[in-house]
Structures are given as structure tokens and as C-alpha cells.
């Protein structure tokens, strides 16, 4: 395995905007970085596990049975569309209250399971970077571990960005506009995986 190209790929896959990144940013905006760490860990551990599972053979199943892949993709898109509507339609009073639905570790992990971007990334990692050696499973496990470390660092950046948003958007109207912009980004990122 060539480590540097893999690390660069893992960084780009983790730092670029996607459903998980947007939900981490929004959660951090409302509840702070510390309260967002469980969602970050849940999402990153699940994504790393998917890399490991793909390398252990599940990726081949998704290639051989496109219907399974399609069902997973549509389930993810529908769930993310519902979540984006919840963000978009949240009234101004709820944006800063504790009654808003949090992005939990379990929700972040589930999102990785139904997120087509995560599975396509895992399949790309395995097909591009996994060596064909006598210790292939060990090497894929090492890749999954590196991916875990990099994805945690990248999602922490998104969480810190969410904290900074509160300093920039100080009025309720500005916060609602930002919330709606994030909801639209979430919606578009969900559908982009299906339409592209």
C-alpha cells in the first residue's frame, strides 16, 4: 500500500462537504463542539468499519448485487431528505433551544450505513489502495484505522466551524437563514449521490 496517496484520498473524502459534515456543523452550532464529539466518533467509527467490511468482502457483494446498493442509496436519500426538511422548517424559536433533535452517535453511525458516499468511498479505498498480499486483511484493517484518525480530525474541523458560525451570525434572522442554507446543502448532497 502506498500510504501518502491513501492518506490524501482519506483527507479529501472526509473534509469535503457531505451529509455528515453538514450535520456535524449544525449540531456544533447549536450544542457546542464538546456535545458534538459523540456524533463525530459514531460517524467516523462506522465509516472506518465500512472500509474494513468492504475490504473483507462485503464490497464485492455490493458490486454483484446492484439492487441492494440501489435500495441502500434510496433509503439514505429519503432519510436525509427528511432530516433536511426538519432543519429547514425549524422555527426561529427552536433553533437555539434544547428541544431540537440532536445528531447523536447512533444517528451518525446509521447515516454512514445508508449513505452512498460512504460506501462508494470505501469501495474506492479497497479497489485503489488495498494491496494484494498475504496479509491483505491486516493491511485493510490498518487502512481503516488511518481513515478513522483522519476522518475524526476532519470532522472536528467542521465542528469548530459550527462553533464559529455563532460568532458570525448573531441575529435570529441570520441564524434561520444559515440554518436553511445548511438544510438545502444537506438536501442537495443527498440527491447528488443518486443523480450523478
N, C-alpha and C positions, 0 to 999 in steps of 0.2 A: 504494500500500500504506500502510495506517495502521500505523505502527511500534509504538506503545505497546500496542495490543491484541494484536498479534502477539507481542511480547516477553513479555507476561503469559501468553499461551497457551503459549509455549515453556517458560517457567519452570514453570508448573503441570504440563505434560506431562512435564517432566524431573525434578521434585523429588518427585512423588507416588510412593508405593511401587509397585514393579513388579518383574518378574524381574531385570532388570539391576541395579536399585538394591540389591536383597537380596543378590545375588551379589557386588556390589562391597563391601557392608558385611561380608559373611562373609569374603571374601578379605582385606580390610584387617585384619580381626580377627586372622587367622592369620599374615599375611605382612607387615603394615605398609602404610602409605599409599604409600610410595615404590614398593614392589613391585606395587601395585595400579594405578598410573598407566597402564601399557600396556593393561590391560583397559579402563580408562576411555576412553583415546584410541581404542582399537579400536571400542568400542561407540558412542561419540559420532560418530566419522567415518562409520561405517556408517549410523547413523540420519540424519545430515545428507545422506549420499549418497542415501538413500531419499527424502528430501524433494526433492532435486534431480531424481532419476529420475521421481518421481511428477509433478512439475511439467513434466517434459519429455515426458510422455505415457504412462508405464507405469501410472499411476494409473487411466487410462481403461481399460486392458486388464483390470485387476482388477475394475473396475465391470462390464465387459461379459461377463467370464467368471467367474461366481461359483464354479465348480468349482475353478479354480486357487486362488482365495482360500481355499476350504474345505480343500484339500489342504495348503496352506501353514500354515493355522491348526492343523490336526490334527498335522502334523509338529512344530510348535512346542510344542504341548501335551504330546505324548508325550516329546519331548526334555527339557522342563522337569520333567515328572513323574519321569523317570529321575534327573535331577540332584537333585531334592528328596529322592528316596529315598536317594541317595548321602549327602547331608547328614544326613538323619535317622538313618540306620543306622550312621554313622561311630562306631566305639567311642571311648571316652574317651581312650585312649592315642593315637589318630590325630589327635585334634582339635588338638593342639599340635605335631605332628611335621611334618617337611618332606615326608613321603611322601604327604600328602593331595593330591588333584587340585586344581591351581590354576585360577583363572578367567583364562585368557590373553586376549591381544588378539584372537587368531583366534576363540576361543570367543565372546567378546563381540560381535564383528562378525557371526558366524554367528547368534547369538541374535537380533540385530536383523532379519536376513533372514527368520527363521521366526516372529518374534514378531508376532502380530496387532495388539497395541497400537501397535507402531511404524508399521505400515502404515496403520492407521486414523488415527493422529496425522498422518502425512504427507499422507494424503488430505484430512483436515480442514484442514491448513495450506494446501494448494493450493486447495481449493474456497472457503475462507473469506477468505484473505488475498492470494492471488496476483492481481495486477491484470491486467486485460485490456488490455494496451497493446502498442505496437510493440516494446517491449523486455521482453517477458514472461519470456523465458529468463534474461536478465540479472537481473531482479528476483527470480526464483525462486532463482537462484544466491546472491544477496545474503541472501535468507531462510535458505537452507541454511547460509550462513556464520554468521549471527546465531544460528541454532539450535545450531550447533557450539559456539560460545562459551558460550552459556547452559547447554547440557547438560553441558559439561565442569565448569563451576562447580558445578552441582547435584550431579553425581556425586562431585566432590571432597568436598562436604559429607557424603555418605553414607560415603565412605572415612574421613573424620575421625571420624564417628560409630562406625565399626567399631573404630577405634583406642581410642576412649573406652570401648567395651564391655569391653575387657580390664581397665580400672581398676575397673569396677563389679562384674563377675562374676569373682571371684578364685579360687574353688574349682573343681575339675574337675567336680563335680556341677552347679554353677551354669552352667558353660560348656556342658556337654552339654545342659542344659535350654534354654539360649538357642539353641544350635545347632538343636535340634529345633523350637523355636518358629519360627526363621527358615526351616527346611525346610517347615514347614506353611504359612507365609506364601507361600513360593515356589510350593508346590503349589496353594494357593487362587488366587493371582494368575494362574497359568497357566490354570486351569479357568474362572475368572471371565470371561475373554475369550471363551470358547466358549459358556458357559451364559447370559451376559447379553446 
